[in-house]
Amino acid sequence: MDEHAEIIVFEKGEYISYANCGLPYYIGDVIKDRNKLFVQTASAFNKRFNIDVRVMTEVIAINPDKKTITAKNRTTGDVYEESYDKLALSPGAEPIRPPLPGIANEGIFTLRNVNDTDFIKAYVQQKTIKKAVVIGGGFIGLEMAENFHGLGLHVTIIEMGNQILGPVDFPIAAIVQQHIRSKGVELRLNSAVTSFSKEDGQLRVRLKSGDTLDADIVILSIGVRPDTRLASAAGLKLGAAKGIWVNEYLQTSDPDIYAVGDAIEFENPITHQSMITYLAGPANKQGRICADNIVLGNVRKYHGAINTAIVKVFDMTVATAGTASKRLTAANIKHIVSTTHYGSHAGYYPGAQQMSIQIAFSPDNGRLLSAQIAGFDGVDKRIDVLSFIIKRKSNINEMAEFEHAYAPPY
């Protein structure tokens, strides 16, 4: 936005600007070239934009009174201060590792960054891995399960809840669960892990039910929490959802400090409850809005996310936008649910595949509140249309008037 501004980026890890959504697919050899994961390198960022990128440098304190940060070079151990006029926090979220007995055993991983990916990929390649246990049936857990299955491993998914994919409602999740089981993947719902152990080089996963599963590798994918340690230590306000509080301009409680991404919380446009969104799309948009506001003054407002998301699960695609019926019920929001099952294109044209679309809308004004889709072809197109309608607070009458491109193959 401003080539005359001095811009410094601190990253405690080794890499910047990588495609973290692609990490499971690199582990599964779907993406074969590791370099394809990197959008920008520190040196290229510096050369192209004159941005001072300091990798392997951890910010260990923010000093709002002095308008400085304290940084530690993780390679040399040097500690120094750097001043700022405006500061943007983007620490993200960290995977949850519950203090279960045996969780520190070799072969138990979480997946957050490139280093995690390298460790997991090397472990699979160097060891004799036949059985993988994935704990957690969310987006990343299912992607990891699919990629392990693609490598020829026997895969078990353990999910504490009564369904996979927490953001969607049970009827949509049930369709996907059936598809996963049809692939030979073992899916254990309503199952909690109590401990891990290693006996004769074999990992053992103990469940609350008393069952024990053998595993050669375990992926913990039970959720993330916002990394608010720096913000909290600096006296910045945290919100009801335990994320960094920001206003509509993405300013924290200190007007010279902004925050974006998985660490912030914002009001949900549908339920009006404070929430944290762990998705790449909203974070990207927040970054751009935040930069505009830092450079131009507070000129752009962020209006929150409706959590539009999509995931490939073997041959199926599952997508969601808005607030699921179960969450609307919990928030005492009146709604009607409508589910439609039909083909991905005109039935008389060859190759149409079954698709299930569930929507929820207000009985008072017809406002569309959510959409969920499970299918094989064309799910992405439909969820994007429905997401836009939800985001605009439009109703089902306007949805019926939506003018879409049509020909029998589409």
C-alpha positions, 0 to 999 in steps of 0.5 A: 500500500505504501512503498515509502513505509518501513515494513518489518515482518517477524516470524519465529519459524523458518518459513513465511507465506506458505500454503498451509491448506496444502500441507496434508496433500504434500504428506500424501504425495498428491502434491509432490514438489515441496517448493509448490507449497511456498508462495513467497520466500523471505528474500523474494519478499524483500527483493520485490517489496522492500519488506524486511522479513526476519525469520527465526525471530520470535517476538517475546514481548510487546511494550505498548508504552514505549511502542516497541517490541522485544525480539529474540533471534532463535539462531544467535540468541540475540535479544533486541528491541524494535520500535513501531508506529503501528503494529499488526499481530497475526500469531494465529492459533496453536493445535491443542495437545491435551495433557494425556498420559504418554502424549509425548511418545515418538510418533504422535504429531500435530500439524500446524506448519511446514516443520510439522509436515516435514517431520510427519513425512519423514517419519512415514518414509523412514519407519515401517508405517502400516496403521495410522490413527487420526484423532479428531474428525474435523477438516484437517483430520479428514484430509490427513485420514484420506492422505494416509489411506492414499499411501496404503495405510490402515486408517482409524478416525477417532471422534469424541462427538456423535458426528464428524465435521462439527460445523455441519448438521448431523444429516449431512455429516451422516452421508459423509460418514457412510462414504468414509466407511465405504473406503475401508476407513474405520470411524469411531464416533463417541470415542475419547482417548484416555492415554497413549503408551509405547510397548515393543516399539508399538504405539497403543491408543487407549479409549474411554470404552476400554478398547486399545488400538495399535498405531504406528503413527498418531495425528492429533487434530482435536482443534486449535486455540488462539495464540493470545499470549503476547497480546495478553501479556501486553495488557490487550483486551481479550474477548468473550471467546478468549480471542484478541478483541478487535473493533470493526477496523481490526484495532485492538484495545490499543489504537496503534496495535491491530490484529488479524487472523485465527487469534482474533474474535469478532461478532458472528453476523447471524447469531451476533455472538462473539466467535473465532474463525479458523479459516484462510479466506477471512484471515486473508481479507482481514489482512488486506482491510487491516493494511488499508486502515493502517496506511489510509486511516480507518477507512474500511470496516470488517463485517465478520465471517459466515464461515464458508468452508469446503473439504474434499473427503475421498470422492465426495465434497462437503461444504458449509456456509452460515450457521448450522441448524443445531447452532441456530437452535442453541442461540434461540434463532427461529428457523425452518430447515429444507433439504433437497436431494437431486442430481449435479446436473440435468438427469437426462444428460449422462453422469449426473451424481447425487447431491444433498443440499440443506438450507435453513431460513427465517420463517419471519422474513425468509432470510437465508441463515445457512447452507450445507452440501454433500455431493460429488460434482458442482458443490463448490459452485453452489456453496459460493452462490449460497454463501453470497446470499447469506452474506448479503442477508438476502432471503429465499425469494431473492434466491429463487430469482437468482439467474444462473447459467444453465446447460444440461452438462452443468 
